[in-house]
């Protein structure tokens, strides 16, 4: 009886999800409501070729972009991050009395791999138990579930049960989203302990790639292109009963600079292009004559911020950087509007907290403390923080030490370098002796995560619609908690000097507890508090976010670009091209 009560509560929770969240669960797969025409090849620019076709090995976008064409999962997300059934037709959530969670997945029957082999529960169980949650094959998915790994069990050829020892709010999204490997091909590599050798890029030209996705890579010419053809056994059909995909294939054309990609777009050599803010107005003006669709898809998910090293080598500077009033003074000294006008040509928005405006379920502007550009208020913050000025206007701390530090960023990033110049100019007006130093990206990363030899940095994170994706940044012992690493995580942090304020502990608790809660409103409330705490205490001082910009040939149809879904990837099987 308790078991059924558990099921009822889960259904109620899911209904609340549907009301509040873009993670609503749709009954139809992506593509079921589309119509289109067959034929054509989509040509897409890419900065570099893939390094692997194995999703467990891939860490870079160039590889994952290739993999996303031919692998598939039990669920899919649309361009607003809403969940749709895919290889699983439906699923049931069960919360047991002992606190464990079960998901019963009902797989779609009649689906075949691109080599004609039937897709069954064996592929799903193998992928979950023997690949992603195999301790001998470390991968990012294992970190995502911490010590709450799912275990898969075959109930019959088309039914799989996954069990977790504790409730996990994102279980459907993360387990259902795992790309499925073909057991009949991959299992020998696992048994021989060489799974990471499975599906190297050489597999493309050898014809060894087999998938459940709409396209299969069949030719790779390094530094030139990757060519895909349609999967003859793809399982989806459109509204009129036509088998998808519509396109005959896709070509990833390797063009290593953005300037060259724009030229290729203007010459009609590629069908799509992601404009920079400084290019948008010009491309928009040319759109009608050239036959382009050029538009804006709202704020992006990525963030850019300045942060200070609370464990800087110099103990005097550590004290400044740990001072809330010092960081608030810096926040008041950031002229966001100048950044928007000069760096983005007006195509950006101010950011005040850790969650993007694009994450509509969680973003709550009302809880954010804002710091509009105001040097008088910045000076007030410095006075409250115990700072003062000498007769020459040099800012001093309470012990008479002149405030002097270095801000770094990665050289070559024009936006971050522009931000660095604007911020440095303002801080100098406050009497700070600031040096702005763009350096090599790999050197910068070394300083941030390896030796801690930095003072201030301007950098960014990719962001997501789901805040929990940033747990490695916000957990106290997170691998990217770079402004205040825990002594157990980095040996360059002296445990006797380690500083951990209560609000950091509260953020850590939010990221630990929210995944155990299925009431989405409670989760929303927890992340509202997270936003308030970050904007109040400013471990990261946010700047601006560029809007998502897109441009594509008007010969392409069924594109609905958004910051989450991108230009065409979320419904790649439904895109069609006029001949």
RATA-V534207 format. One record per helix or strand of 3 or more residues. SS is the DSSP state (alpha for helix, beta for strand). FROM is the first residue (numbers start at 1). LEN is the number of residues. Records with the same first field share a line. If there is no record, write none. Layout:
SS = FROM-LEN + FROM-LEN
//
This chain:
alpha = 2-19 + 61-10 + 121-12 + 140-6 + 171-6 + 183-9 + 195-3 + 202-4 + 258-9 + 277-14 + 315-7 + 324-9 + 336-8 + 365-3 + 375-10 + 414-16 + 441-11 + 467-8 + 482-3 + 502-15 + 520-18 + 569-6
beta = 41-6 + 75-3 + 83-3 + 88-8 + 101-7 + 151-6 + 159-6 + 215-7 + 225-6 + 249-6 + 292-8 + 303-6 + 348-3 + 404-7 + 433-7 + 456-6 + 540-3 + 544-10
//
